[in-house]
Amino acid sequence: MAKSAVIDITVSPKSSRSKISMGSDSSIRVYLNSPPVDGKANAECIELFSKKLKTAKSNISIKSGERGRNKRIMIHGFTLDEVMNFLKEAGEK
C-alpha cells in the first residue's frame, strides 16, 4: 500500500512572505502571500509544500478546511515522520 501522511496546519493568508514554520509543539503554520480569494491561498499552500518536500503538486491535496484557516492536508508518498523531519530540517536552514 502506498504511504501517505495527513497533517493539520494553520494558514495565515496575505503575509509578507510565503513560508512554512513549525512550532515547538510540532504545530505547523503556513504563511502565504496570496489572499484567501478564488482558491489562490490553497493553491499557493499546495505549491509551497510541493517545493519543500520536492514532490509533485498532484501528490498533495486539501482534505478539509478549504475555506478556513485550519486545514488538513494529505501528502502521498511520505509517512508522517518523513514529512515532519523534512519540515524541521527546512526550518533550520
C-alpha positions as YAML, in Angstrom:
chain: A
units: angstrom
residues:
- id: 1
  name: MET
  ca: [0.00, 0.00, 0.00]
- id: 2
  name: ALA
  ca: [1.24, 3.47, -0.83]
- id: 3
  name: LYS
  ca: [2.23, 5.56, 2.14]
- id: 4
  name: SER
  ca: [0.63, 8.91, 2.84]
- id: 5
  name: ALA
  ca: [0.59, 11.44, 5.65]
- id: 6
  name: VAL
  ca: [-2.26, 13.59, 6.93]
- id: 7
  name: ILE
  ca: [-1.23, 16.77, 8.74]
- id: 8
  name: ASP
  ca: [-3.13, 19.62, 10.33]
- id: 9
  name: ILE
  ca: [-1.94, 23.13, 9.52]
- id: 10
  name: THR
  ca: [-2.94, 26.71, 10.31]
- id: 11
  name: VAL
  ca: [-2.79, 29.14, 7.41]
- id: 12
  name: SER
  ca: [-2.15, 32.88, 7.54]
- id: 13
  name: PRO
  ca: [-3.05, 34.41, 4.16]
- id: 14
  name: LYS
  ca: [-1.83, 37.82, 2.96]
- id: 15
  name: SER
  ca: [1.51, 37.53, 4.81]
- id: 16
  name: SER
  ca: [4.60, 39.44, 3.77]
- id: 17
  name: ARG
  ca: [6.30, 36.25, 2.59]
- id: 18
  name: SER
  ca: [5.49, 32.60, 1.96]
- id: 19
  name: LYS
  ca: [6.94, 30.09, 4.39]
- id: 20
  name: ILE
  ca: [6.18, 27.04, 6.48]
- id: 21
  name: SER
  ca: [7.15, 27.25, 10.13]
- id: 22
  name: MET
  ca: [7.00, 24.65, 12.83]
- id: 23
  name: GLY
  ca: [6.22, 25.48, 16.44]
- id: 24
  name: SER
  ca: [7.96, 23.88, 19.40]
- id: 25
  name: ASP
  ca: [4.81, 21.80, 19.93]
- id: 26
  name: SER
  ca: [5.09, 20.47, 16.33]
- id: 27
  name: SER
  ca: [2.21, 22.65, 15.17]
- id: 28
  name: ILE
  ca: [2.62, 23.73, 11.56]
- id: 29
  name: ARG
  ca: [1.85, 27.28, 10.49]
- id: 30
  name: VAL
  ca: [1.87, 28.26, 6.83]
- id: 31
  name: TYR
  ca: [2.30, 31.90, 5.84]
- id: 32
  name: LEU
  ca: [1.05, 32.76, 2.34]
- id: 33
  name: ASN
  ca: [1.30, 35.87, 0.17]
- id: 34
  name: SER
  ca: [-1.98, 35.10, -1.58]
- id: 35
  name: PRO
  ca: [-5.32, 36.39, -0.35]
- id: 36
  name: PRO
  ca: [-7.98, 33.80, 0.52]
- id: 37
  name: VAL
  ca: [-9.89, 34.50, -2.70]
- id: 38
  name: ASP
  ca: [-10.81, 32.08, -5.50]
- id: 39
  name: GLY
  ca: [-8.69, 29.31, -4.02]
- id: 40
  name: LYS
  ca: [-5.45, 31.27, -4.51]
- id: 41
  name: ALA
  ca: [-4.23, 30.71, -0.96]
- id: 42
  name: ASN
  ca: [-5.00, 26.96, -1.19]
- id: 43
  name: ALA
  ca: [-3.11, 26.70, -4.48]
- id: 44
  name: GLU
  ca: [-0.11, 28.54, -3.01]
- id: 45
  name: CYS
  ca: [-0.22, 26.31, 0.08]
- id: 46
  name: ILE
  ca: [-0.05, 23.16, -2.07]
- id: 47
  name: GLU
  ca: [2.73, 24.66, -4.19]
- id: 48
  name: LEU
  ca: [4.75, 25.58, -1.08]
- id: 49
  name: PHE
  ca: [4.53, 22.05, 0.33]
- id: 50
  name: SER
  ca: [5.42, 20.54, -3.06]
- id: 51
  name: LYS
  ca: [8.59, 22.67, -3.24]
- id: 52
  name: LYS
  ca: [9.60, 21.95, 0.37]
- id: 53
  name: LEU
  ca: [9.06, 18.20, 0.01]
- id: 54
  name: LYS
  ca: [10.35, 18.08, -3.59]
- id: 55
  name: THR
  ca: [7.26, 16.22, -4.78]
- id: 56
  name: ALA
  ca: [4.60, 16.81, -7.42]
- id: 57
  name: LYS
  ca: [1.69, 19.09, -6.57]
- id: 58
  name: SER
  ca: [-0.63, 16.23, -7.56]
- id: 59
  name: ASN
  ca: [0.64, 14.30, -4.50]
- id: 60
  name: ILE
  ca: [-0.78, 16.94, -2.15]
- id: 61
  name: SER
  ca: [-4.44, 17.63, -1.51]
- id: 62
  name: ILE
  ca: [-6.53, 19.55, 1.00]
- id: 63
  name: LYS
  ca: [-8.78, 17.04, 2.77]
- id: 64
  name: SER
  ca: [-10.74, 19.52, 4.87]
- id: 65
  name: GLY
  ca: [-10.81, 23.21, 5.76]
- id: 66
  name: GLU
  ca: [-10.65, 24.59, 2.22]
- id: 67
  name: ARG
  ca: [-12.49, 27.72, 3.33]
- id: 68
  name: GLY
  ca: [-10.94, 28.15, 6.77]
- id: 69
  name: ARG
  ca: [-7.60, 28.87, 8.40]
- id: 70
  name: ASN
  ca: [-7.32, 25.39, 9.87]
- id: 71
  name: LYS
  ca: [-6.73, 22.81, 7.17]
- id: 72
  name: ARG
  ca: [-5.99, 19.12, 6.99]
- id: 73
  name: ILE
  ca: [-3.78, 18.17, 4.07]
- id: 74
  name: MET
  ca: [-2.86, 14.76, 2.71]
- id: 75
  name: ILE
  ca: [0.57, 14.13, 1.22]
- id: 76
  name: HIS
  ca: [1.05, 10.94, -0.79]
- id: 77
  name: GLY
  ca: [4.43, 9.21, -0.93]
- id: 78
  name: PHE
  ca: [5.56, 10.25, 2.56]
- id: 79
  name: THR
  ca: [4.96, 8.98, 6.08]
- id: 80
  name: LEU
  ca: [4.04, 11.48, 8.79]
- id: 81
  name: ASP
  ca: [7.52, 11.14, 10.32]
- id: 82
  name: GLU
  ca: [9.17, 11.86, 6.96]
- id: 83
  name: VAL
  ca: [7.08, 14.99, 6.45]
- id: 84
  name: MET
  ca: [7.78, 16.26, 9.98]
- id: 85
  name: ASN
  ca: [11.53, 15.61, 9.64]
- id: 86
  name: PHE
  ca: [11.61, 17.32, 6.25]
- id: 87
  name: LEU
  ca: [9.85, 20.41, 7.62]
- id: 88
  name: LYS
  ca: [12.09, 20.53, 10.70]
- id: 89
  name: GLU
  ca: [15.21, 20.40, 8.52]
- id: 90
  name: ALA
  ca: [13.86, 23.01, 6.15]
- id: 91
  name: GLY
  ca: [13.06, 25.31, 9.07]
- id: 92
  name: GLU
  ca: [16.58, 25.05, 10.49]
- id: 93
  name: LYS
  ca: [18.30, 26.19, 7.31]
...
